[in-house]
Amino acid sequence: MHAHSTRLYTIASAALALVAYFVDGLPTELILALVAAILGAGEAVQRVEDRKTLKALYQESPTAAEV
C-alpha cells in the first residue's frame, strides 16, 4: 500500500468530490466528517512521501554505468 498511497489518496479525494456533487440532500455533518477523514489521510500520505524523500536524499547517486 505504501508504494501507491498517493494514488489512493487522490482517488479518495476525487470520489469525495463526486459524491458531494452528485448526491443531493446529504447531511452536512456527513460531508464534514468525510472531509476531516480525507485530510487525515492526506497527512499520512505526506509523512510517507517525506520518508521516501529523506531516504532517497541519503542514498548514493547511481552512476552512468548503473543506469
C-alpha positions as CSV (number, residue, x, y, z in Angstrom):
1,M,0.0,0.0,0.0
2,H,2.9,2.4,0.7
3,A,4.0,2.3,-2.9
4,H,0.7,3.7,-4.1
5,S,-0.5,5.7,-1.1
6,T,-0.5,9.0,-3.1
7,R,-2.6,7.5,-5.8
8,L,-5.1,6.1,-3.3
9,Y,-5.4,9.4,-1.6
10,T,-6.0,11.1,-5.0
11,I,-8.8,8.6,-5.8
12,A,-10.4,9.0,-2.4
13,S,-10.3,12.8,-2.8
14,A,-11.9,12.6,-6.3
15,A,-14.6,10.2,-5.1
16,L,-15.5,12.5,-2.2
17,A,-15.9,15.4,-4.6
18,L,-18.1,13.4,-6.9
19,V,-20.3,12.2,-4.1
20,A,-20.7,15.7,-2.7
21,Y,-21.6,17.0,-6.2
22,F,-24.0,14.3,-7.4
23,V,-25.8,13.3,-4.2
24,D,-28.4,15.8,-3.2
25,G,-29.6,16.1,0.4
26,L,-26.5,14.7,2.1
27,P,-26.3,15.8,5.8
28,T,-23.7,18.5,6.3
29,E,-22.2,16.5,9.2
30,L,-21.5,13.6,7.0
31,I,-19.7,15.7,4.4
32,L,-17.7,17.4,7.2
33,A,-16.7,14.0,8.7
34,L,-15.6,12.8,5.3
35,V,-13.6,15.9,4.7
36,A,-11.9,15.5,8.1
37,A,-11.1,11.9,7.2
38,I,-9.6,12.8,3.8
39,L,-7.5,15.5,5.4
40,G,-6.2,13.0,7.9
41,A,-5.3,10.6,5.1
42,G,-3.5,13.4,3.4
43,E,-1.4,13.9,6.4
44,A,-0.5,10.2,6.5
45,V,0.4,10.3,2.7
46,Q,2.6,13.3,3.3
47,R,4.5,11.6,6.0
48,V,5.1,8.5,3.8
49,E,6.3,10.7,0.9
50,D,8.6,12.6,3.3
51,R,10.2,9.4,4.5
52,K,10.8,8.3,0.9
53,T,12.3,11.6,0.0
54,L,14.6,11.6,3.1
55,K,15.7,8.0,2.3
56,A,16.5,9.0,-1.3
57,L,18.5,12.0,-0.1
58,Y,21.0,9.8,1.8
59,Q,21.4,7.2,-0.9
60,E,24.3,7.2,-3.2
61,S,23.6,8.6,-6.7
62,P,23.6,6.0,-9.5
63,T,26.5,6.1,-11.9
64,A,26.0,6.3,-15.6
65,A,27.0,2.6,-15.8
66,E,24.2,1.6,-13.4
67,V,21.5,3.4,-15.3
